[in-house]
Amino acid sequence: MDHKELVELDHQYVMQTYGRFDVDIDHGQGATLYDLAGKEYIDFSSGIGVNSIGYANPKWVQAITDQAGKLGHISNLFYSQPYAKLAQQLCRRSGMAAAFFGNSGAEANEGMIKLARKYSFDKYGKGRGTVITLRNSFHGRTITTLTATGQDVFHNYFFPFADGFRYAVAGDMDSLQEVAGHDVCAVMLELVQGEGGVLPMDPAYVHDLAVLCAERDWLLLVDEVQTGVGRTGTLFAFQQYGIIPDAVSFAKGIAGGLPMGGFLANERCREVLGPGTHAATFGGNPICAAAAQVVLDTLDEDTLAQVTEKGKYIRARIEHMGLSSLGATRGLGMMIGVEVTGEESNKAMAARLIRNGLLVLTAGSALRLLPPLTITMAEIDKGLAIMKDTLL
């Protein structure tokens, strides 16, 4: 099959819900990808932060193969080893108490919302189920997580939206106080707003928010679907902010390319959801859990330190390129936003970079860079050279 045949097949049989770039990807190794015709691409996108340890990692491939040969799936009505071992690793390395496994980031965030509402119901009864989220946030594409998303552009078409959400301005405690009330049970936020433009939260604001949540017995829910699993240079971004959330979601990079998500709860919330209150048919799937164990084993302290250093290197190189079309960089670790200046839109710029062999993303008005966490320095330099040559 060639590129034209693939595009025709897609257009004939697949719902056209994605604005795809006119590029196909056939296979990859490390952080380097190839299309059907053999053209090479350096990947600064990692499947929107999913392929955390790159492509064709031999330990990851072997773990999947071995587990598929033993047990592909079993109901959560029975015990199996992979999910239990994974939960142990996540809890020990995060300081949290218990894990719930699902399939996606939206599902993980919706699980945290359910956790918060049941915690409040158990303690206070009805009428205390409102969750405060932040303007410019993004929490998923289910009806509930779309409503939780603090961007008006997503609040269209799918009426009626769910009740029980109010929005505060990020970084503004006065704004949060204005929308607070006796009906609030939780605050949910991203520590780096990803889809909103790669916007890190101010540590002082996060500290004050955590104190307010504790004072009012609101649960502090941290959406780490994009920032978690090493993306910011620690296993979870909250570990750089000096807080312990009541619950933290994860997805994207956790299984290195397989669909998996979930959330972790702290000690006081670990037993809020009991039998029959929450479930996921494929949650804790043995193959996904086996893959996730390889991801966590790969992301040891040395590798996480390299994520921080590589992120600093990429940002410094971009800022010193002297390109009039790019402005300041921002982010944590290898979650990087690059401001686009001038008349060309970030989407048009991304399309040019992709045509020239560098896969990038957009977010807000910026370019968004999410390379595989194991990308080599040679691959980084090759990608940055494509960026410079394209945008000169």
C-alpha positions in Angstrom: 0.0 0.0 0.0 1.3 3.5 -0.8 0.4 6.8 0.7 -2.4 7.6 -1.7 -4.1 4.3 -1.2 -3.9 4.6 2.5 -5.5 8.1 2.5 -8.3 6.8 0.2 -8.9 3.9 2.5 -9.1 6.2 5.5 -11.5 8.6 3.8 -13.8 5.8 2.7 -14.1 3.9 5.9 -13.0 6.1 8.9 -15.1 8.9 10.5 -13.2 12.2 9.6 -12.9 13.5 13.2 -9.2 14.3 12.9 -7.5 17.0 10.9 -4.6 14.8 9.9 -1.4 16.1 8.4 -0.7 14.6 5.0 1.8 12.2 6.3 1.7 8.5 7.0 3.9 6.7 9.6 4.8 3.0 9.1 7.4 2.2 11.7 10.0 3.6 14.0 13.1 3.0 16.2 14.0 5.1 19.2 12.7 8.6 18.4 13.1 8.2 14.6 10.1 7.3 12.4 9.7 6.3 8.8 6.8 6.6 6.3 5.6 4.0 3.8 8.0 5.5 1.2 11.0 5.3 3.6 11.2 9.0 4.5 12.7 9.7 7.9 11.2 11.9 10.6 12.5 12.9 14.0 9.7 12.7 16.5 9.2 15.6 18.9 5.6 14.5 19.5 5.7 10.9 20.8 2.1 10.3 19.8 1.0 13.3 21.9 3.1 12.2 24.9 2.2 8.5 24.7 5.4 6.8 23.3 7.3 7.7 26.4 10.2 5.3 25.9 10.3 5.6 22.1 9.6 3.1 19.4 10.4 -0.7 19.3 12.1 -0.6 22.7 13.3 -4.3 23.0 12.4 -4.7 26.7 8.9 -3.3 26.1 8.3 -5.5 23.0 9.5 -8.6 24.9 7.3 -7.9 28.0 4.2 -7.5 25.7 5.1 -10.7 23.8 5.7 -12.7 27.0 2.5 -11.5 28.6 0.4 -12.1 25.5 1.6 -15.7 25.5 0.4 -16.1 29.1 -2.7 -14.0 29.6 -4.2 -11.3 27.4 -7.2 -10.4 29.5 -9.1 -11.6 32.6 -12.0 -10.0 34.4 -11.3 -7.8 37.4 -13.4 -10.3 39.3 -10.1 -12.3 39.5 -6.6 -11.4 40.7 -3.6 -11.3 38.3 0.0 -10.3 38.9 0.7 -7.5 36.4 -1.7 -4.9 37.6 -0.9 -5.5 41.3 2.9 -5.2 40.7 2.3 -2.0 38.7 0.1 -0.5 41.4 2.9 -1.2 43.9 5.5 0.6 41.8 3.2 3.6 41.2 2.3 4.0 44.9 5.8 3.5 46.2 7.3 6.0 43.8 4.5 8.6 44.1 3.8 8.5 47.9 0.1 7.7 47.1 -1.8 4.9 48.7 -3.9 3.0 46.1 -4.5 2.8 42.3 -7.5 2.4 40.0 -6.8 1.4 36.4 -8.8 2.3 33.4 -8.1 3.0 29.7 -7.7 6.7 29.0 -7.1 10.1 30.4 -10.7 11.2 30.2 -11.8 8.1 32.0 -9.1 8.7 34.6 -10.3 12.2 35.2 -13.9 11.2 35.3 -13.0 8.6 37.9 -11.4 11.3 40.1 -14.6 13.4 39.8 -16.6 10.4 41.0 -14.2 9.9 43.8 -14.5 13.5 45.0 -18.3 13.5 44.8 -18.6 10.2 46.7 -16.2 11.4 49.4 -18.3 14.5 49.9 -21.6 12.6 49.8 -20.4 10.0 52.3 -19.3 12.8 54.7 -21.8 15.6 54.1 -24.7 14.2 52.1 -26.3 15.6 48.9 -25.7 19.1 47.6 -21.9 19.3 47.8 -20.8 18.0 44.4 -19.4 21.0 42.5 -15.9 20.7 41.1 -13.9 23.9 40.4 -11.6 23.8 37.4 -9.4 26.4 35.8 -9.9 28.5 32.7 -7.7 27.3 29.8 -7.7 23.8 31.1 -8.4 20.5 29.2 -9.6 17.4 31.0 -11.0 15.1 28.2 -13.7 14.5 25.6 -16.4 12.7 27.5 -19.5 14.8 28.3 -18.4 15.2 31.9 -14.7 16.0 31.2 -15.6 18.3 28.4 -17.7 20.2 30.9 -14.8 20.2 33.3 -12.6 21.7 30.6 -12.3 25.4 31.1 -12.4 26.5 27.5 -15.6 27.8 26.0 -14.7 26.5 22.5 -15.4 22.9 23.8 -18.8 23.8 25.2 -20.7 23.4 22.0 -22.8 20.9 20.0 -23.3 18.2 22.6 -25.9 19.8 24.8 -27.0 19.4 27.5 -23.7 19.4 29.3 -23.2 18.1 32.8 -23.9 20.2 35.8 -21.6 20.7 38.8 -18.6 22.6 37.4 -17.4 26.2 37.9 -14.3 27.9 36.5 -11.6 30.1 38.0 -8.8 32.0 36.4 -5.5 30.1 36.7 -3.1 31.6 39.2 -5.7 33.9 40.7 -6.8 33.0 44.2 -9.4 35.8 44.3 -11.0 34.4 41.2 -11.2 30.9 42.9 -12.7 32.4 46.0 -15.3 34.2 43.9 -16.6 30.9 42.5 -16.3 28.9 45.7 -19.4 28.0 47.8 -20.9 25.5 50.2 -21.6 23.2 47.3 -17.9 22.6 46.3 -16.3 19.2 46.9 -13.0 19.5 44.9 -10.6 21.6 42.8 -9.1 19.9 39.7 -6.2 21.3 37.8 -3.2 20.6 35.6 0.1 21.7 37.0 1.1 22.5 33.4 -1.8 23.3 31.2 -1.0 21.2 28.1 -3.7 21.8 25.5 -4.0 25.3 26.7 -0.5 26.2 25.6 2.0 24.5 27.9 1.5 26.9 30.8 3.1 25.9 34.1 1.4 26.9 37.3 3.1 29.2 39.8 4.3 27.2 42.8 3.1 29.8 45.3 -0.4 29.6 43.8 -0.4 25.8 43.9 0.7 25.9 47.6 -2.1 28.4 48.5 -4.6 26.3 46.6 -3.6 23.2 48.5 -3.9 25.0 51.9 -7.4 26.3 50.9 -8.5 22.8 49.9 -7.3 21.4 53.2 -9.1 24.1 55.2 -12.4 23.6 53.4 -12.2 19.8 53.1 -12.2 20.0 49.3 -10.3 17.2 47.5 -7.3 18.4 45.5 -7.4 16.6 42.2 -4.3 16.8 39.9 -4.8 15.9 36.3 -1.4 14.5 35.2 -2.6 12.8 32.1 0.0 14.7 30.1 2.5 15.8 32.8 2.8 12.4 34.5 5.1 9.4 34.0 8.3 11.3 33.8 7.3 14.0 31.3 8.3 16.9 33.4 11.5 15.3 34.9 9.9 13.7 37.9 7.6 10.7 37.9 4.7 13.1 38.6 4.8 16.9 38.3 3.2 17.4 41.7 6.5 16.1 43.2 8.1 19.3 42.0 5.4 21.4 43.7 5.7 20.1 47.3 2.2 18.9 47.5 0.4 15.5 48.0 -2.9 15.6 46.1 -5.9 13.6 47.2 -6.0 12.0 43.8 -3.8 12.2 40.7 -4.7 10.9 37.2 -2.3 9.4 34.7 -2.6 8.0 31.1 -0.7 8.8 27.9 2.9 7.6 28.6 2.1 5.0 31.3 2.2 2.0 29.0 4.5 3.4 26.4 2.1 3.2 23.5 -0.7 0.9 24.7 -4.1 2.3 25.9 -4.0 2.7 29.7 -5.0 5.2 32.3 -6.1 5.5 35.9 -5.7 7.5 39.0 -3.9 7.2 42.4 -5.6 8.1 45.7 -4.0 9.2 49.0 -4.6 7.4 52.3 -7.8 9.2 53.3 -9.4 8.5 49.9 -8.2 5.0 49.2 -11.4 3.3 50.4 -14.0 5.9 49.1 -14.8 3.8 46.0 -15.9 0.3 47.1 -17.2 -2.7 45.2 -19.9 -1.7 42.7 -19.2 2.0 42.8 -16.7 2.2 39.9 -15.3 -0.2 37.3 -13.6 -0.6 33.9 -13.8 -3.8 31.9 -10.3 -3.5 30.5 -8.8 -1.7 33.5 -5.5 -3.2 34.6 -5.3 -5.3 31.4 -2.3 -7.7 31.9 -0.6 -6.8 28.6 -0.9 -3.0 29.2 0.3 -3.5 32.8 3.3 -5.5 31.8 4.2 -2.8 29.3 3.8 -0.1 32.0 6.2 -2.0 34.3 8.9 -1.7 31.6 8.1 2.0 31.3 8.5 2.6 35.0 11.7 0.5 35.2 13.2 2.5 32.3 12.3 5.8 34.0 14.8 5.4 36.9 16.3 8.4 38.7 19.1 8.8 36.2 16.8 8.8 33.2 14.4 11.3 34.9 17.4 13.6 35.6 18.3 13.4 31.9 14.7 14.4 31.0 15.3 17.6 32.9 18.6 18.2 31.3 17.5 17.4 27.7 14.5 19.7 28.2 16.8 22.6 29.2 19.1 21.8 26.3 16.2 21.9 23.8 14.8 25.2 25.2 18.2 26.9 25.2 19.1 25.8 21.7 15.7 27.1 20.4 16.0 30.4 22.2 19.5 30.9 20.8 18.6 30.1 17.2 17.7 33.7 16.6 14.6 32.9 14.6 12.2 35.8 14.2 9.2 33.4 14.0 9.8 31.9 17.4 9.7 33.6 20.8 10.3 32.5 24.4 10.0 28.9 25.5 8.3 27.5 28.6 7.5 24.3 30.3 9.0 21.6 32.6 11.3 18.8 31.5 10.4 17.6 28.0 7.0 19.2 28.0 7.9 22.4 26.1 5.9 25.2 24.6 7.5 27.6 22.1 5.7 30.9 21.4 5.1 31.6 17.7 5.5 35.2 16.6 4.9 36.9 13.3 2.1 36.3 10.9 2.4 32.5 10.3 0.1 30.5 12.5 1.4 27.7 14.7 -0.6 25.1 12.8 0.9 26.3 9.4 4.4 26.3 11.0 3.9 22.8 12.3 2.8 21.6 8.9 6.0 22.9 7.3 8.2 21.3 10.0 6.4 18.0 9.5 6.9 18.1 5.8 10.6 18.6 6.3 10.9 15.7 8.7 10.3 17.0 12.2 7.0 15.9 14.0 5.7 18.6 16.3 2.4 19.5 17.9 0.5 22.7 18.7 -1.2 24.0 21.8 -2.9 27.3 22.3 -0.8 29.8 20.2 2.4 27.8 20.7 4.3 24.9 19.2 4.3 22.0 21.6 7.2 19.6 21.9 6.8 16.2 23.6 9.8 14.1 22.5 10.1 10.5 23.7 11.8 10.7 27.1 14.6 8.4 25.9 15.4 10.4 22.8 19.1 10.5 22.1 21.2 13.7 21.9 21.9 12.9 18.3 18.2 12.7 17.5 17.6 16.0 19.4 20.3 17.8 17.4 19.0 16.4 14.2 15.5 17.6 15.0 16.7 21.0 16.0 18.7 21.3 12.8 15.5 20.6 10.8 13.7 23.3 12.8 16.3 25.9 12.2 16.7 25.1 8.5 12.9 25.2 8.0 12.2 28.4 9.9 15.2 30.5 8.8 
